[in-house]
Amino acid sequence: MARQASGSGLDVNGIGLGNVFNNIVGESTKEKKNDVPAKVQTESGLESKVISIDLLDEDENNEYLNGYDDIATLRNSFEENDDNGGIHVYERKNGHYLVWSGNTRLKVARERKEKELLVIVTGPEPEDEFEKHKRRLAMNQGRQDRPLYIARNIAEYEKGLNRKGVRGDIRNKELEKAFSMPARNIQRYKRILNLNDELQLLFKYPQKDIPYIAMIDKVIPKIPEDKAAEFASAFNTVMSDGEEMSSARLEQLFDSVVKGVNTKKAKDTTIKVNQILKQYKDLLSVEPNDDGIIVVNEEKKDLILREAEELKNNIEDIIEAYK
């Protein structure tokens, strides 16, 4: 379902997207496609209609600017609701339609061998690439939570402003307005694109899953080029294992890869200590009497002796790890 970007500050004159989005919200696209008329006139004057999927062209810039990382979620949406959501298109001069919002939905529909899709036609394709980018950004504002794509959109928007002759402080103010963030955050995202490809790709994870501010401000810029691949591999392993990527875990990875500190042993040791507290409860309950003498519990003698030997071995491992 289409959503208007609140507070985006984007000037999307030409097709009046602010009003268009408001009028489209709530308009159902969840009916089975066979139940939808070939054409429907929306309140905004735009046309919703069913179009052959062969006439729908993917936006060649979408993968770079927005990615297809959420495609699994949309596959589930199709399976559960038979719903392609809101796909917005421009009319092209060759009779085709350019999808400018809903490219991931189009990709899923093609996987499912769909023949037709309900789309919202928003007028002819703009000739100005910057105008297309502004509209694309307005539609996706607030949805994108992956730092790498935010950085790429900022860079693309900045290029458009440069081509329009907007420079200096005026350009910076336009960027702050368009992305609803202060200048320091704009600069932080832009620094991501100065990293090599392997390190850039670490910022494809959602912001909620990674300490991206610590990553770009403190840790990743300090990684030597010859350690980038190793660090990226270690980072991705932590993420794929479902571990929490906290700031502390990030620093631990840096120490392990860049400084050569054996942080794995320290981590394993912590786990062992917790296991000891649980596994050797009977042993740890043994205390001397008032005279400082340990009275042997004959009933648990063999058990306590065996646990004492195991604990001794674990303590030796801990000592070795910290040497």
MIKEVEX-997959 format. One record per residue (C-alpha): residue in three letters; chain; residue number from 1; x, y, z. Coordinates in nm, 4 decimals. Example, Ala and Ser with C-alpha at 12.3 -4.5 7.8 and 13.67 -1.06 7.14 Angstrom:
ATOM  rest  kette   nr        px        py        pz
ATOM   ALA      A    1    1.2300   -0.4500    0.7800
ATOM   SER      A    2    1.3670   -0.1060    0.7140
***
This chain:
ATOM  rest  kette   nr        px        py        pz
ATOM   MET      A    1    0.0000    0.0000    0.0000
ATOM   ALA      A    2    0.1368    0.3373   -0.0899
ATOM   ARG      A    3    0.2387    0.5702    0.1872
ATOM   GLN      A    4    0.3199    0.9384    0.1858
ATOM   ALA      A    5    0.6572    1.0358    0.3216
ATOM   SER      A    6    0.5866    1.2523    0.6194
ATOM   GLY      A    7    0.8191    1.5459    0.6647
ATOM   SER      A    8    1.0386    1.4441    0.3761
ATOM   GLY      A    9    1.0494    1.7986    0.2426
ATOM   LEU      A   10    1.0595    1.6727   -0.1132
ATOM   ASP      A   11    0.9138    1.8934   -0.3825
ATOM   VAL      A   12    0.7341    1.6520   -0.6093
ATOM   ASN      A   13    0.5470    1.8959   -0.8271
ATOM   GLY      A   14    0.4371    1.7764   -1.1669
ATOM   ILE      A   15    0.1988    1.5045   -1.0622
ATOM   GLY      A   16    0.1143    1.6392   -0.7162
ATOM   LEU      A   17    0.2403    1.3334   -0.5296
ATOM   GLY      A   18    0.1456    1.4658   -0.1871
ATOM   ASN      A   19   -0.2242    1.4590   -0.2747
ATOM   VAL      A   20   -0.1844    1.1540   -0.4925
ATOM   PHE      A   21   -0.0437    0.9458   -0.2060
ATOM   ASN      A   22   -0.3178    1.0595    0.0318
ATOM   ASN      A   23   -0.5872    0.9642   -0.2170
ATOM   ILE      A   24   -0.4307    0.6271   -0.2906
ATOM   VAL      A   25   -0.3932    0.5273    0.0756
ATOM   GLY      A   26   -0.6781    0.3021    0.1734
ATOM   GLU      A   27   -0.7558    0.2138   -0.1866
ATOM   SER      A   28   -0.7750   -0.1631   -0.1939
ATOM   THR      A   29   -0.5438   -0.3628   -0.4133
ATOM   LYS      A   30   -0.6073   -0.6846   -0.2231
ATOM   GLU      A   31   -0.8854   -0.8239   -0.4369
ATOM   LYS      A   32   -0.7999   -1.1155   -0.6567
ATOM   LYS      A   33   -0.6787   -0.9823   -0.9864
ATOM   ASN      A   34   -0.9548   -1.1611   -1.1746
ATOM   ASP      A   35   -1.2080   -0.9584   -0.9739
ATOM   VAL      A   36   -1.0534   -0.6213   -1.0662
ATOM   PRO      A   37   -1.1882   -0.4239   -1.3638
ATOM   ALA      A   38   -0.9436   -0.3563   -1.6451
ATOM   LYS      A   39   -0.9435    0.0155   -1.5545
ATOM   VAL      A   40   -1.0346    0.2101   -1.2422
ATOM   GLN      A   41   -1.0286    0.5882   -1.2092
ATOM   THR      A   42   -0.8951    0.6932   -0.8694
ATOM   GLU      A   43   -1.0131    0.9989   -0.6795
ATOM   SER      A   44   -0.6871    1.1738   -0.7667
ATOM   GLY      A   45   -0.7529    1.1316   -1.1377
ATOM   LEU      A   46   -0.4869    0.8648   -1.1783
ATOM   GLU      A   47   -0.5651    0.5392   -1.3480
ATOM   SER      A   48   -0.5424    0.1980   -1.1830
ATOM   LYS      A   49   -0.5517   -0.0828   -1.4313
ATOM   VAL      A   50   -0.4505   -0.4401   -1.4936
ATOM   ILE      A   51   -0.1490   -0.4636   -1.7241
ATOM   SER      A   52    0.0327   -0.7580   -1.8771
ATOM   ILE      A   53    0.3448   -0.8257   -1.6759
ATOM   ASP      A   54    0.5420   -0.8406   -2.0013
ATOM   LEU      A   55    0.4822   -0.4675   -2.0455
ATOM   LEU      A   56    0.6248   -0.3766   -1.7027
ATOM   ASP      A   57    0.9907   -0.2674   -1.6990
ATOM   GLU      A   58    1.1978   -0.2804   -1.3817
ATOM   ASP      A   59    1.3783    0.0358   -1.2779
ATOM   GLU      A   60    1.7424   -0.0352   -1.3596
ATOM   ASN      A   61    1.8516    0.1862   -1.0680
ATOM   ASN      A   62    1.6374    0.0166   -0.8051
ATOM   GLU      A   63    1.8764   -0.2632   -0.7088
ATOM   TYR      A   64    2.1591   -0.0163   -0.6437
ATOM   LEU      A   65    1.9461    0.2423   -0.4603
ATOM   ASN      A   66    1.7022    0.0225   -0.2677
ATOM   GLY      A   67    1.8065   -0.3380   -0.3135
ATOM   TYR      A   68    1.5959   -0.6521   -0.2982
ATOM   ASP      A   69    1.6879   -0.7538    0.0561
ATOM   ASP      A   70    1.3251   -0.7689    0.1686
ATOM   ILE      A   71    1.2143   -0.9985   -0.1115
ATOM   ALA      A   72    1.1492   -1.2915    0.1256
ATOM   THR      A   73    0.8951   -1.0826    0.3188
ATOM   LEU      A   74    0.7123   -0.9960    0.0000
ATOM   ARG      A   75    0.7119   -1.3584   -0.1127
ATOM   ASN      A   76    0.5273   -1.4398    0.2087
ATOM   SER      A   77    0.2837   -1.1540    0.1434
ATOM   PHE      A   78    0.1977   -1.2992   -0.1953
ATOM   GLU      A   79    0.1552   -1.6459   -0.0491
ATOM   GLU      A   80   -0.0658   -1.5333    0.2395
ATOM   ASN      A   81   -0.2746   -1.2605    0.0776
ATOM   ASP      A   82   -0.2368   -1.2984   -0.3006
ATOM   ASP      A   83   -0.1535   -0.9283   -0.2797
ATOM   ASN      A   84    0.0933   -0.7413   -0.4989
ATOM   GLY      A   85    0.0416   -0.4205   -0.2975
ATOM   GLY      A   86    0.0932   -0.0833   -0.4635
ATOM   ILE      A   87    0.2908   -0.0851   -0.7863
ATOM   HIS      A   88    0.3315    0.2620   -0.9374
ATOM   VAL      A   89    0.4321    0.3050   -1.2987
ATOM   TYR      A   90    0.5072    0.5663   -1.5624
ATOM   GLU      A   91    0.3854    0.5325   -1.9182
ATOM   ARG      A   92    0.6721    0.4971   -2.1661
ATOM   LYS      A   93    0.6735    0.6091   -2.5254
ATOM   ASN      A   94    0.7284    0.2517   -2.6478
ATOM   GLY      A   95    0.4004    0.1310   -2.4952
ATOM   HIS      A   96    0.5647   -0.0220   -2.1900
ATOM   TYR      A   97    0.5433    0.0985   -1.8305
ATOM   LEU      A   98    0.8362    0.1785   -1.6017
ATOM   VAL      A   99    0.7886    0.0620   -1.2418
ATOM   TRP      A  100    0.9172    0.3357   -1.0133
ATOM   SER      A  101    0.7759    0.1977   -0.6884
ATOM   GLY      A  102    0.7131   -0.1717   -0.6343
ATOM   ASN      A  103    1.0096   -0.3256   -0.8178
ATOM   THR      A  104    1.0555   -0.5964   -0.5557
ATOM   ARG      A  105    0.6863   -0.6856   -0.5856
ATOM   LEU      A  106    0.7286   -0.7082   -0.9611
ATOM   LYS      A  107    1.0236   -0.9432   -0.9195
ATOM   VAL      A  108    0.8218   -1.1711   -0.6897
ATOM   ALA      A  109    0.5281   -1.1652   -0.9320
ATOM   ARG      A  110    0.7584   -1.2813   -1.2110
ATOM   GLU      A  111    0.8883   -1.5635   -0.9915
ATOM   ARG      A  112    0.5268   -1.6717   -0.9425
ATOM   LYS      A  113    0.4617   -1.6661   -1.3189
ATOM   GLU      A  114    0.1924   -1.3998   -1.2808
ATOM   LYS      A  115    0.0474   -1.2887   -1.6139
ATOM   GLU      A  116   -0.1070   -0.9544   -1.5143
ATOM   LEU      A  117   -0.0761   -0.7053   -1.2312
ATOM   LEU      A  118   -0.2877   -0.4217   -1.0998
ATOM   VAL      A  119   -0.0820   -0.1014   -1.1201
ATOM   ILE      A  120   -0.1342    0.2704   -1.0621
ATOM   VAL      A  121   -0.0393    0.4783   -1.3644
ATOM   THR      A  122    0.1079    0.8128   -1.2525
ATOM   GLY      A  123    0.1529    0.9737   -1.5918
ATOM   PRO      A  124    0.4256    0.9787   -1.8560
ATOM   GLU      A  125    0.7842    0.8948   -1.7679
ATOM   PRO      A  126    0.9737    1.2139   -1.6722
ATOM   GLU      A  127    1.2696    1.2924   -1.8929
ATOM   ASP      A  128    1.4606    1.4448   -1.6004
ATOM   GLU      A  129    1.6415    1.1719   -1.4039
ATOM   PHE      A  130    1.6582    1.3916   -1.0951
ATOM   GLU      A  131    1.2813    1.4327   -1.1003
ATOM   LYS      A  132    1.2432    1.0542   -1.1138
ATOM   HIS      A  133    1.4812    1.0140   -0.8222
ATOM   LYS      A  134    1.2916    1.2694   -0.6117
ATOM   ARG      A  135    0.9644    1.0863   -0.6676
ATOM   ARG      A  136    1.1226    0.7486   -0.5966
ATOM   LEU      A  137    1.2708    0.8886   -0.2786
ATOM   ALA      A  138    0.9403    1.0427   -0.1708
ATOM   MET      A  139    0.7678    0.7071   -0.2028
ATOM   ASN      A  140    1.0371    0.5149   -0.0135
ATOM   GLN      A  141    1.1122    0.7730    0.2557
ATOM   GLY      A  142    1.0814    0.6174    0.5997
ATOM   ARG      A  143    1.0785    0.2605    0.4667
ATOM   GLN      A  144    1.4482    0.2194    0.3963
ATOM   ASP      A  145    1.6400    0.1259    0.7118
ATOM   ARG      A  146    1.9606   -0.0116    0.5630
ATOM   PRO      A  147    2.2485    0.2385    0.5924
ATOM   LEU      A  148    2.4142    0.1493    0.2623
ATOM   TYR      A  149    2.1020    0.2289    0.0595
ATOM   ILE      A  150    2.0404    0.5483    0.2526
ATOM   ALA      A  151    2.3984    0.6513    0.1721
ATOM   ARG      A  152    2.3525    0.5735   -0.1971
ATOM   ASN      A  153    2.0304    0.7729   -0.2137
ATOM   ILE      A  154    2.1989    1.0698   -0.0475
ATOM   ALA      A  155    2.4826    1.0545   -0.3003
ATOM   GLU      A  156    2.2385    1.0264   -0.5922
ATOM   TYR      A  157    2.0341    1.3205   -0.4657
ATOM   GLU      A  158    2.3500    1.5258   -0.4216
ATOM   LYS      A  159    2.4534    1.4499   -0.7826
ATOM   GLY      A  160    2.1136    1.5722   -0.8991
ATOM   LEU      A  161    2.1508    1.8963   -0.7065
ATOM   ASN      A  162    2.4981    1.9449   -0.8515
ATOM   ARG      A  163    2.3646    1.8991   -1.2045
ATOM   LYS      A  164    2.1029    2.1636   -1.1261
ATOM   GLY      A  165    2.3767    2.4022   -1.0159
ATOM   VAL      A  166    2.2806    2.3850   -0.6481
ATOM   ARG      A  167    2.6028    2.3967   -0.4485
ATOM   GLY      A  168    2.7505    2.4845   -0.1115
ATOM   ASP      A  169    2.5338    2.5605    0.1894
ATOM   ILE      A  170    2.2158    2.5679   -0.0178
ATOM   ARG      A  171    2.2815    2.2137   -0.1398
ATOM   ASN      A  172    2.3562    2.0973    0.2139
ATOM   LYS      A  173    2.0316    2.2461    0.3407
ATOM   GLU      A  174    1.8419    2.0738    0.0591
ATOM   LEU      A  175    1.9950    1.7393    0.1599
ATOM   GLU      A  176    1.9026    1.7913    0.5249
ATOM   LYS      A  177    1.5481    1.8785    0.4230
ATOM   ALA      A  178    1.5094    1.5913    0.1790
ATOM   PHE      A  179    1.6346    1.3247    0.4191
ATOM   SER      A  180    1.5016    1.4792    0.7411
ATOM   MET      A  181    1.8337    1.4582    0.9238
ATOM   PRO      A  182    2.1044    1.6976    1.0446
ATOM   ALA      A  183    2.4210    1.7629    0.8475
ATOM   ARG      A  184    2.6357    1.5431    1.0747
ATOM   ASN      A  185    2.4206    1.2387    0.9922
ATOM   ILE      A  186    2.4319    1.3187    0.6210
ATOM   GLN      A  187    2.8130    1.3216    0.6391
ATOM   ARG      A  188    2.8159    1.0002    0.8417
ATOM   TYR      A  189    2.6177    0.8128    0.5746
ATOM   LYS      A  190    2.8324    0.9579    0.2958
ATOM   ARG      A  191    3.1467    0.8184    0.4626
ATOM   ILE      A  192    3.0129    0.4672    0.4088
ATOM   LEU      A  193    3.0685    0.5090    0.0356
ATOM   ASN      A  194    3.4388    0.5854    0.0934
ATOM   LEU      A  195    3.4972    0.2317    0.2202
ATOM   ASN      A  196    3.5957   -0.0579   -0.0021
ATOM   ASP      A  197    3.3184   -0.2811   -0.1353
ATOM   GLU      A  198    3.3585   -0.5567    0.1247
ATOM   LEU      A  199    3.3193   -0.3149    0.4143
ATOM   GLN      A  200    3.0413   -0.1177    0.2464
ATOM   LEU      A  201    2.8312   -0.4326    0.2208
ATOM   LEU      A  202    2.8310   -0.4683    0.6006
ATOM   PHE      A  203    2.5959   -0.1702    0.6022
ATOM   LYS      A  204    2.3298   -0.3619    0.4092
ATOM   TYR      A  205    2.2026   -0.5048    0.7361
ATOM   PRO      A  206    1.9066   -0.3172    0.8888
ATOM   GLN      A  207    2.0069   -0.0375    1.1245
ATOM   LYS      A  208    1.8257   -0.2057    1.4135
ATOM   ASP      A  209    2.0520   -0.5112    1.3831
ATOM   ILE      A  210    2.3933   -0.3407    1.3776
ATOM   PRO      A  211    2.5665   -0.0613    1.5734
ATOM   TYR      A  212    2.6090    0.1343    1.2508
ATOM   ILE      A  213    2.7121    0.4611    1.4191
ATOM   ALA      A  214    2.9970    0.2937    1.6074
ATOM   MET      A  215    3.0842    0.1057    1.2901
ATOM   ILE      A  216    3.1337    0.4135    1.0747
ATOM   ASP      A  217    3.2589    0.6520    1.3461
ATOM   LYS      A  218    3.4980    0.4356    1.5459
ATOM   VAL      A  219    3.5794    0.0934    1.4103
ATOM   ILE      A  220    3.5614    0.0247    1.0394
ATOM   PRO      A  221    3.7655    0.3263    0.9166
ATOM   LYS      A  222    4.0571    0.1894    1.1244
ATOM   ILE      A  223    4.0606   -0.1487    0.9498
ATOM   PRO      A  224    4.3659   -0.1892    0.7239
ATOM   GLU      A  225    4.2899   -0.2771    0.3635
ATOM   ASP      A  226    4.4639   -0.6142    0.3936
ATOM   LYS      A  227    4.2334   -0.7045    0.6850
ATOM   ALA      A  228    3.9058   -0.5892    0.5270
ATOM   ALA      A  229    3.8055   -0.9260    0.3792
ATOM   GLU      A  230    3.8854   -1.1123    0.7008
ATOM   PHE      A  231    3.6912   -0.8637    0.9132
ATOM   ALA      A  232    3.3913   -0.8712    0.6773
ATOM   SER      A  233    3.3892   -1.2514    0.6890
ATOM   ALA      A  234    3.4020   -1.2550    1.0703
ATOM   PHE      A  235    3.1268   -0.9913    1.0896
ATOM   ASN      A  236    2.8996   -1.1856    0.8530
ATOM   THR      A  237    2.9594   -1.5067    1.0482
ATOM   VAL      A  238    2.8425   -1.3405    1.3696
ATOM   MET      A  239    2.5306   -1.2136    1.1931
ATOM   SER      A  240    2.4502   -1.5457    1.0256
ATOM   ASP      A  241    2.4918   -1.7257    1.3601
ATOM   GLY      A  242    2.2213   -1.5034    1.5063
ATOM   GLU      A  243    2.4492   -1.3406    1.7623
ATOM   GLU      A  244    2.3805   -0.9871    1.8773
ATOM   MET      A  245    2.6141   -0.7435    1.7038
ATOM   SER      A  246    2.6590   -0.4980    1.9885
ATOM   SER      A  247    2.9234   -0.2248    2.0055
ATOM   ALA      A  248    3.1214   -0.4448    2.2453
ATOM   ARG      A  249    3.1055   -0.7417    2.0048
ATOM   LEU      A  250    3.2151   -0.5102    1.7226
ATOM   GLU      A  251    3.5224   -0.3993    1.9204
ATOM   GLN      A  252    3.5922   -0.7626    2.0027
ATOM   LEU      A  253    3.5914   -0.8528    1.6330
ATOM   PHE      A  254    3.8236   -0.5629    1.5592
ATOM   ASP      A  255    4.0674   -0.6732    1.8290
ATOM   SER      A  256    4.0584   -1.0310    1.7065
ATOM   VAL      A  257    4.1096   -0.9556    1.3361
ATOM   VAL      A  258    4.3210   -0.6418    1.3388
ATOM   LYS      A  259    4.5174   -0.6680    1.6637
ATOM   GLY      A  260    4.5402   -1.0464    1.6712
ATOM   VAL      A  261    4.3889   -1.0742    2.0199
ATOM   ASN      A  262    4.2387   -1.4178    2.0828
ATOM   THR      A  263    3.8941   -1.2960    2.1855
ATOM   LYS      A  264    3.7373   -1.6320    2.1078
ATOM   LYS      A  265    3.9121   -1.7908    2.4043
ATOM   ALA      A  266    3.7913   -1.5134    2.6326
ATOM   LYS      A  267    3.4355   -1.5587    2.5083
ATOM   ASP      A  268    3.4538   -1.9372    2.5483
ATOM   THR      A  269    3.5888   -1.8899    2.8985
ATOM   THR      A  270    3.2881   -1.6804    2.9995
ATOM   ILE      A  271    3.0602   -1.9565    2.8796
ATOM   LYS      A  272    3.2571   -2.2154    3.0756
ATOM   VAL      A  273    3.2327   -2.0176    3.3987
ATOM   ASN      A  274    2.8539   -1.9999    3.3665
ATOM   GLN      A  275    2.8431   -2.3711    3.3000
ATOM   ILE      A  276    3.0550   -2.4383    3.6082
ATOM   LEU      A  277    2.8148   -2.2514    3.8340
ATOM   LYS      A  278    2.5289   -2.4673    3.7097
ATOM   GLN      A  279    2.7035   -2.8019    3.6763
ATOM   TYR      A  280    2.9008   -2.8067    4.0024
ATOM   LYS      A  281    2.6361   -2.6906    4.2464
ATOM   ASP      A  282    2.7024   -2.9746    4.4909
ATOM   LEU      A  283    3.0772   -2.9226    4.4859
ATOM   LEU      A  284    3.0494   -2.5463    4.5352
ATOM   SER      A  285    2.8186   -2.5992    4.8319
ATOM   VAL      A  286    3.1013   -2.7674    5.0276
ATOM   GLU      A  287    3.2205   -2.5398    5.3103
ATOM   PRO      A  288    3.4553   -2.5886    5.6046
ATOM   ASN      A  289    3.3132   -2.6070    5.9563
ATOM   ASP      A  290    3.3866   -2.3533    6.2295
ATOM   ASP      A  291    3.7294   -2.5091    6.2860
ATOM   GLY      A  292    3.8213   -2.4730    5.9187
ATOM   ILE      A  293    3.7941   -2.8446    5.8552
ATOM   ILE      A  294    3.6066   -2.9861    5.5568
ATOM   VAL      A  295    3.3793   -3.2664    5.6688
ATOM   VAL      A  296    3.3398   -3.5273    5.3971
ATOM   ASN      A  297    2.9844   -3.6029    5.2956
ATOM   GLU      A  298    3.0081   -3.9807    5.2588
ATOM   GLU      A  299    2.6794   -3.9969    5.0685
ATOM   LYS      A  300    2.8082   -3.7675    4.7937
ATOM   LYS      A  301    3.1784   -3.8413    4.8245
ATOM   ASP      A  302    3.2283   -3.9957    4.4813
ATOM   LEU      A  303    3.0132   -3.7319    4.3078
ATOM   ILE      A  304    3.1929   -3.4396    4.4725
ATOM   LEU      A  305    3.5352   -3.5884    4.4022
ATOM   ARG      A  306    3.4498   -3.6391    4.0345
ATOM   GLU      A  307    3.3140   -3.2829    4.0067
ATOM   ALA      A  308    3.6270   -3.1484    4.1784
ATOM   GLU      A  309    3.8477   -3.3185    3.9186
ATOM   GLU      A  310    3.6378   -3.1764    3.6328
ATOM   LEU      A  311    3.6439   -2.8298    3.7870
ATOM   LYS      A  312    4.0188   -2.8487    3.8234
ATOM   ASN      A  313    4.0510   -2.9196    3.4520
ATOM   ASN      A  314    3.8237   -2.6283    3.3630
ATOM   ILE      A  315    4.0219   -2.3919    3.5857
ATOM   GLU      A  316    4.3421   -2.4996    3.4151
ATOM   ASP      A  317    4.1814   -2.4182    3.0778
ATOM   ILE      A  318    4.0856   -2.0748    3.2061
ATOM   ILE      A  319    4.4371   -2.0057    3.3310
ATOM   GLU      A  320    4.5790   -2.1103    2.9953
ATOM   ALA      A  321    4.3364   -1.8886    2.8032
ATOM   TYR      A  322    4.4352   -1.5787    3.0016
ATOM   LYS      A  323    4.8088   -1.6305    2.9811
***
